[in-house]
Amino acid sequence: MTINQTTLLLDQSAWDLCLDTNGNWAVASAPYSVAQDVASAIRTFIAECWYDVSQGVPYWQQILGQLPPLSFVRKTIENVALTVPNVKKARVLFASFSGRELTGQIQIIDTDGIAANVSF
């Protein structure tokens, strides 16, 4: 099965919509679109999407200011990544936890078996 998933391309530094060379909204296709959609999903706070308040990560409710175990944070992010269409597997790897900043990456495998990494 070949993924035919497109999404509006977001500028990587501003995380905002951008235009293509013709002045139209730029579009990303798989496998990049799947990775970008995972990045968007884990940046979404739960209840932030007014059309579906169940989407997102419970940052305010269970993570920020709470100091939960890293295993909880890992599993929560992996579960949110798995809600993205065409994501078959998601694995979070933490790189560092210094002060209040947590960095790492999510390794995803899509339904076509293509691997991608999403850094955070």
PyMOL commands that place a pseudoatom at each C-alpha (Angstrom):
pseudoatom trace, name=CA, resn=MET, resi=1, chain=A, elem=C, hetatm=0, pos=[0.000, 0.000, 0.000]
pseudoatom trace, name=CA, resn=THR, resi=2, chain=A, elem=C, hetatm=0, pos=[1.478, 3.323, -1.019]
pseudoatom trace, name=CA, resn=ILE, resi=3, chain=A, elem=C, hetatm=0, pos=[0.618, 6.282, 1.161]
pseudoatom trace, name=CA, resn=ASN, resi=4, chain=A, elem=C, hetatm=0, pos=[-1.095, 9.118, -0.659]
pseudoatom trace, name=CA, resn=GLN, resi=5, chain=A, elem=C, hetatm=0, pos=[-1.080, 11.584, 2.214]
pseudoatom trace, name=CA, resn=THR, resi=6, chain=A, elem=C, hetatm=0, pos=[-0.511, 15.277, 1.666]
pseudoatom trace, name=CA, resn=THR, resi=7, chain=A, elem=C, hetatm=0, pos=[-0.517, 18.151, 4.092]
pseudoatom trace, name=CA, resn=LEU, resi=8, chain=A, elem=C, hetatm=0, pos=[0.191, 21.848, 3.936]
pseudoatom trace, name=CA, resn=LEU, resi=9, chain=A, elem=C, hetatm=0, pos=[3.948, 22.355, 4.169]
pseudoatom trace, name=CA, resn=LEU, resi=10, chain=A, elem=C, hetatm=0, pos=[5.106, 24.220, 7.246]
pseudoatom trace, name=CA, resn=ASP, resi=11, chain=A, elem=C, hetatm=0, pos=[8.246, 26.314, 7.387]
pseudoatom trace, name=CA, resn=GLN, resi=12, chain=A, elem=C, hetatm=0, pos=[10.578, 24.444, 9.751]
pseudoatom trace, name=CA, resn=SER, resi=13, chain=A, elem=C, hetatm=0, pos=[11.815, 27.499, 11.637]
pseudoatom trace, name=CA, resn=ALA, resi=14, chain=A, elem=C, hetatm=0, pos=[8.544, 29.444, 12.007]
pseudoatom trace, name=CA, resn=TRP, resi=15, chain=A, elem=C, hetatm=0, pos=[6.201, 26.408, 11.920]
pseudoatom trace, name=CA, resn=ASP, resi=16, chain=A, elem=C, hetatm=0, pos=[3.871, 28.412, 9.719]
pseudoatom trace, name=CA, resn=LEU, resi=17, chain=A, elem=C, hetatm=0, pos=[2.403, 27.981, 6.250]
pseudoatom trace, name=CA, resn=CYS, resi=18, chain=A, elem=C, hetatm=0, pos=[4.637, 28.796, 3.310]
pseudoatom trace, name=CA, resn=LEU, resi=19, chain=A, elem=C, hetatm=0, pos=[4.299, 29.302, -0.426]
pseudoatom trace, name=CA, resn=ASP, resi=20, chain=A, elem=C, hetatm=0, pos=[5.772, 27.367, -3.324]
pseudoatom trace, name=CA, resn=THR, resi=21, chain=A, elem=C, hetatm=0, pos=[7.691, 28.984, -6.203]
pseudoatom trace, name=CA, resn=ASN, resi=22, chain=A, elem=C, hetatm=0, pos=[4.395, 29.783, -7.982]
pseudoatom trace, name=CA, resn=GLY, resi=23, chain=A, elem=C, hetatm=0, pos=[2.937, 31.627, -4.990]
pseudoatom trace, name=CA, resn=ASN, resi=24, chain=A, elem=C, hetatm=0, pos=[0.540, 28.810, -4.059]
pseudoatom trace, name=CA, resn=TRP, resi=25, chain=A, elem=C, hetatm=0, pos=[0.298, 27.141, -0.671]
pseudoatom trace, name=CA, resn=ALA, resi=26, chain=A, elem=C, hetatm=0, pos=[3.168, 24.666, -0.511]
pseudoatom trace, name=CA, resn=VAL, resi=27, chain=A, elem=C, hetatm=0, pos=[2.163, 21.040, -0.018]
pseudoatom trace, name=CA, resn=ALA, resi=28, chain=A, elem=C, hetatm=0, pos=[4.183, 18.167, 1.432]
pseudoatom trace, name=CA, resn=SER, resi=29, chain=A, elem=C, hetatm=0, pos=[3.661, 14.563, 0.423]
pseudoatom trace, name=CA, resn=ALA, resi=30, chain=A, elem=C, hetatm=0, pos=[4.581, 11.276, 2.064]
pseudoatom trace, name=CA, resn=PRO, resi=31, chain=A, elem=C, hetatm=0, pos=[6.831, 10.337, 3.709]
pseudoatom trace, name=CA, resn=TYR, resi=32, chain=A, elem=C, hetatm=0, pos=[7.625, 13.911, 4.819]
pseudoatom trace, name=CA, resn=SER, resi=33, chain=A, elem=C, hetatm=0, pos=[3.936, 14.726, 5.347]
pseudoatom trace, name=CA, resn=VAL, resi=34, chain=A, elem=C, hetatm=0, pos=[3.581, 11.875, 7.834]
pseudoatom trace, name=CA, resn=ALA, resi=35, chain=A, elem=C, hetatm=0, pos=[6.602, 13.062, 9.834]
pseudoatom trace, name=CA, resn=GLN, resi=36, chain=A, elem=C, hetatm=0, pos=[5.358, 16.670, 9.794]
pseudoatom trace, name=CA, resn=ASP, resi=37, chain=A, elem=C, hetatm=0, pos=[1.913, 15.574, 10.963]
pseudoatom trace, name=CA, resn=VAL, resi=38, chain=A, elem=C, hetatm=0, pos=[3.516, 13.691, 13.872]
pseudoatom trace, name=CA, resn=ALA, resi=39, chain=A, elem=C, hetatm=0, pos=[5.502, 16.816, 14.779]
pseudoatom trace, name=CA, resn=SER, resi=40, chain=A, elem=C, hetatm=0, pos=[2.287, 18.850, 14.728]
pseudoatom trace, name=CA, resn=ALA, resi=41, chain=A, elem=C, hetatm=0, pos=[0.412, 16.267, 16.803]
pseudoatom trace, name=CA, resn=ILE, resi=42, chain=A, elem=C, hetatm=0, pos=[2.963, 16.260, 19.620]
pseudoatom trace, name=CA, resn=ARG, resi=43, chain=A, elem=C, hetatm=0, pos=[3.060, 20.073, 19.653]
pseudoatom trace, name=CA, resn=THR, resi=44, chain=A, elem=C, hetatm=0, pos=[-0.686, 20.227, 20.182]
pseudoatom trace, name=CA, resn=PHE, resi=45, chain=A, elem=C, hetatm=0, pos=[-1.922, 20.694, 23.737]
pseudoatom trace, name=CA, resn=ILE, resi=46, chain=A, elem=C, hetatm=0, pos=[-4.960, 18.589, 24.586]
pseudoatom trace, name=CA, resn=ALA, resi=47, chain=A, elem=C, hetatm=0, pos=[-8.219, 20.537, 24.077]
pseudoatom trace, name=CA, resn=GLU, resi=48, chain=A, elem=C, hetatm=0, pos=[-6.395, 23.073, 21.856]
pseudoatom trace, name=CA, resn=CYS, resi=49, chain=A, elem=C, hetatm=0, pos=[-8.214, 21.863, 18.710]
pseudoatom trace, name=CA, resn=TRP, resi=50, chain=A, elem=C, hetatm=0, pos=[-11.700, 23.285, 19.109]
pseudoatom trace, name=CA, resn=TYR, resi=51, chain=A, elem=C, hetatm=0, pos=[-13.115, 20.814, 16.554]
pseudoatom trace, name=CA, resn=ASP, resi=52, chain=A, elem=C, hetatm=0, pos=[-11.803, 17.794, 18.529]
pseudoatom trace, name=CA, resn=VAL, resi=53, chain=A, elem=C, hetatm=0, pos=[-10.747, 18.551, 22.084]
pseudoatom trace, name=CA, resn=SER, resi=54, chain=A, elem=C, hetatm=0, pos=[-9.540, 14.966, 22.598]
pseudoatom trace, name=CA, resn=GLN, resi=55, chain=A, elem=C, hetatm=0, pos=[-6.528, 15.546, 20.317]
pseudoatom trace, name=CA, resn=GLY, resi=56, chain=A, elem=C, hetatm=0, pos=[-3.154, 16.496, 21.731]
pseudoatom trace, name=CA, resn=VAL, resi=57, chain=A, elem=C, hetatm=0, pos=[-0.795, 15.870, 24.607]
pseudoatom trace, name=CA, resn=PRO, resi=58, chain=A, elem=C, hetatm=0, pos=[-1.991, 16.575, 28.181]
pseudoatom trace, name=CA, resn=TYR, resi=59, chain=A, elem=C, hetatm=0, pos=[0.842, 19.020, 28.800]
pseudoatom trace, name=CA, resn=TRP, resi=60, chain=A, elem=C, hetatm=0, pos=[-1.039, 21.301, 31.219]
pseudoatom trace, name=CA, resn=GLN, resi=61, chain=A, elem=C, hetatm=0, pos=[-2.916, 18.477, 32.918]
pseudoatom trace, name=CA, resn=GLN, resi=62, chain=A, elem=C, hetatm=0, pos=[-0.182, 15.878, 33.458]
pseudoatom trace, name=CA, resn=ILE, resi=63, chain=A, elem=C, hetatm=0, pos=[3.278, 16.994, 32.286]
pseudoatom trace, name=CA, resn=LEU, resi=64, chain=A, elem=C, hetatm=0, pos=[4.211, 20.665, 32.676]
pseudoatom trace, name=CA, resn=GLY, resi=65, chain=A, elem=C, hetatm=0, pos=[4.836, 21.583, 36.295]
pseudoatom trace, name=CA, resn=GLN, resi=66, chain=A, elem=C, hetatm=0, pos=[4.206, 17.998, 37.373]
pseudoatom trace, name=CA, resn=LEU, resi=67, chain=A, elem=C, hetatm=0, pos=[7.613, 16.270, 36.832]
pseudoatom trace, name=CA, resn=PRO, resi=68, chain=A, elem=C, hetatm=0, pos=[6.098, 12.917, 35.809]
pseudoatom trace, name=CA, resn=PRO, resi=69, chain=A, elem=C, hetatm=0, pos=[8.322, 9.893, 35.176]
pseudoatom trace, name=CA, resn=LEU, resi=70, chain=A, elem=C, hetatm=0, pos=[10.025, 9.972, 31.765]
pseudoatom trace, name=CA, resn=SER, resi=71, chain=A, elem=C, hetatm=0, pos=[8.366, 6.635, 30.990]
pseudoatom trace, name=CA, resn=PHE, resi=72, chain=A, elem=C, hetatm=0, pos=[4.962, 8.365, 31.246]
pseudoatom trace, name=CA, resn=VAL, resi=73, chain=A, elem=C, hetatm=0, pos=[6.063, 11.220, 28.965]
pseudoatom trace, name=CA, resn=ARG, resi=74, chain=A, elem=C, hetatm=0, pos=[7.518, 8.731, 26.470]
pseudoatom trace, name=CA, resn=LYS, resi=75, chain=A, elem=C, hetatm=0, pos=[4.373, 6.599, 26.335]
pseudoatom trace, name=CA, resn=THR, resi=76, chain=A, elem=C, hetatm=0, pos=[2.093, 9.642, 26.098]
pseudoatom trace, name=CA, resn=ILE, resi=77, chain=A, elem=C, hetatm=0, pos=[4.030, 11.095, 23.145]
pseudoatom trace, name=CA, resn=GLU, resi=78, chain=A, elem=C, hetatm=0, pos=[4.199, 7.706, 21.412]
pseudoatom trace, name=CA, resn=ASN, resi=79, chain=A, elem=C, hetatm=0, pos=[0.430, 7.257, 21.804]
pseudoatom trace, name=CA, resn=VAL, resi=80, chain=A, elem=C, hetatm=0, pos=[-0.252, 10.695, 20.305]
pseudoatom trace, name=CA, resn=ALA, resi=81, chain=A, elem=C, hetatm=0, pos=[2.117, 9.946, 17.395]
pseudoatom trace, name=CA, resn=LEU, resi=82, chain=A, elem=C, hetatm=0, pos=[0.210, 6.726, 16.707]
pseudoatom trace, name=CA, resn=THR, resi=83, chain=A, elem=C, hetatm=0, pos=[-3.022, 8.700, 16.233]
pseudoatom trace, name=CA, resn=VAL, resi=84, chain=A, elem=C, hetatm=0, pos=[-1.599, 10.230, 13.032]
pseudoatom trace, name=CA, resn=PRO, resi=85, chain=A, elem=C, hetatm=0, pos=[-2.914, 8.457, 9.926]
pseudoatom trace, name=CA, resn=ASN, resi=86, chain=A, elem=C, hetatm=0, pos=[-0.445, 6.009, 8.351]
pseudoatom trace, name=CA, resn=VAL, resi=87, chain=A, elem=C, hetatm=0, pos=[1.847, 5.830, 11.394]
pseudoatom trace, name=CA, resn=LYS, resi=88, chain=A, elem=C, hetatm=0, pos=[2.456, 2.176, 12.174]
pseudoatom trace, name=CA, resn=LYS, resi=89, chain=A, elem=C, hetatm=0, pos=[5.122, 2.458, 14.892]
pseudoatom trace, name=CA, resn=ALA, resi=90, chain=A, elem=C, hetatm=0, pos=[6.437, 5.275, 17.053]
pseudoatom trace, name=CA, resn=ARG, resi=91, chain=A, elem=C, hetatm=0, pos=[9.353, 5.194, 19.459]
pseudoatom trace, name=CA, resn=VAL, resi=92, chain=A, elem=C, hetatm=0, pos=[10.522, 8.133, 21.576]
pseudoatom trace, name=CA, resn=LEU, resi=93, chain=A, elem=C, hetatm=0, pos=[14.216, 8.479, 22.405]
pseudoatom trace, name=CA, resn=PHE, resi=94, chain=A, elem=C, hetatm=0, pos=[15.235, 11.152, 24.883]
pseudoatom trace, name=CA, resn=ALA, resi=95, chain=A, elem=C, hetatm=0, pos=[18.565, 12.895, 24.253]
pseudoatom trace, name=CA, resn=SER, resi=96, chain=A, elem=C, hetatm=0, pos=[18.802, 15.115, 27.318]
pseudoatom trace, name=CA, resn=PHE, resi=97, chain=A, elem=C, hetatm=0, pos=[16.836, 16.416, 30.252]
pseudoatom trace, name=CA, resn=SER, resi=98, chain=A, elem=C, hetatm=0, pos=[18.561, 19.523, 31.543]
pseudoatom trace, name=CA, resn=GLY, resi=99, chain=A, elem=C, hetatm=0, pos=[16.826, 21.954, 33.848]
pseudoatom trace, name=CA, resn=ARG, resi=100, chain=A, elem=C, hetatm=0, pos=[13.317, 22.120, 32.467]
pseudoatom trace, name=CA, resn=GLU, resi=101, chain=A, elem=C, hetatm=0, pos=[14.186, 21.237, 28.864]
pseudoatom trace, name=CA, resn=LEU, resi=102, chain=A, elem=C, hetatm=0, pos=[13.652, 17.785, 27.424]
pseudoatom trace, name=CA, resn=THR, resi=103, chain=A, elem=C, hetatm=0, pos=[15.032, 17.007, 23.965]
pseudoatom trace, name=CA, resn=GLY, resi=104, chain=A, elem=C, hetatm=0, pos=[14.960, 13.928, 21.806]
pseudoatom trace, name=CA, resn=GLN, resi=105, chain=A, elem=C, hetatm=0, pos=[13.386, 12.402, 18.759]
pseudoatom trace, name=CA, resn=ILE, resi=106, chain=A, elem=C, hetatm=0, pos=[10.507, 10.226, 17.706]
pseudoatom trace, name=CA, resn=GLN, resi=107, chain=A, elem=C, hetatm=0, pos=[11.384, 7.439, 15.329]
pseudoatom trace, name=CA, resn=ILE, resi=108, chain=A, elem=C, hetatm=0, pos=[8.353, 6.587, 13.226]
pseudoatom trace, name=CA, resn=ILE, resi=109, chain=A, elem=C, hetatm=0, pos=[7.634, 3.889, 10.696]
pseudoatom trace, name=CA, resn=ASP, resi=110, chain=A, elem=C, hetatm=0, pos=[4.745, 4.457, 8.326]
pseudoatom trace, name=CA, resn=THR, resi=111, chain=A, elem=C, hetatm=0, pos=[2.432, 1.880, 6.808]
pseudoatom trace, name=CA, resn=ASP, resi=112, chain=A, elem=C, hetatm=0, pos=[4.752, 1.626, 3.786]
pseudoatom trace, name=CA, resn=GLY, resi=113, chain=A, elem=C, hetatm=0, pos=[7.617, 0.673, 6.106]
pseudoatom trace, name=CA, resn=ILE, resi=114, chain=A, elem=C, hetatm=0, pos=[9.455, 3.967, 5.591]
pseudoatom trace, name=CA, resn=ALA, resi=115, chain=A, elem=C, hetatm=0, pos=[11.276, 5.284, 8.651]
pseudoatom trace, name=CA, resn=ALA, resi=116, chain=A, elem=C, hetatm=0, pos=[11.550, 8.948, 9.616]
pseudoatom trace, name=CA, resn=ASN, resi=117, chain=A, elem=C, hetatm=0, pos=[12.780, 10.880, 12.640]
pseudoatom trace, name=CA, resn=VAL, resi=118, chain=A, elem=C, hetatm=0, pos=[11.060, 13.836, 14.248]
pseudoatom trace, name=CA, resn=SER, resi=119, chain=A, elem=C, hetatm=0, pos=[13.194, 15.890, 16.623]
pseudoatom trace, name=CA, resn=PHE, resi=120, chain=A, elem=C, hetatm=0, pos=[11.878, 17.830, 19.571]
for i in range(1, 120): cmd.bond("trace and resi %d" % i, "trace and resi %d" % (i + 1))
show_as sticks, trace
zoom trace
